[in-house]
Amino acid sequence: MKMMLFSWFMAGLLVLIGVINGMTPFYGRKTSQFGISLPNGFQNSGKIRTLKFRFLSLNIVAVVILALPFLWLGNSASSETMAKWSAVYLMLICLFIF
């Protein structure tokens, strides 16, 4: 039971990190979106707004898909196996996201 709770916690934490990562263009400076400087006329354009929402939605979808194996690992028979593989998988996900 404890390992199942741990795996749900890890999956939820991963989704939370992905949502926060996807929201960075919304709370960042308007003059520099996605790492490039924008002139004043383009800071509130519809294309930039579309890119922001697409970035957020793709980030959420990718993180939910990446969080699914944590739920599968929570059903493993051995808690040592689950702890080992969840740590390895979490490090690989962090390398992939960042």
Secondary structure, DSSP 8 states (H G I E B T S, - for coil): -HHHHHHHHHHHHHHHHHHHHHTHHHHS-TTEETTEE--GGGTT-HHHHHHHHHHHHHHHHHHHHHHHHHHHHTT-S-HHHHHHHHHHHHHHHHHHH-
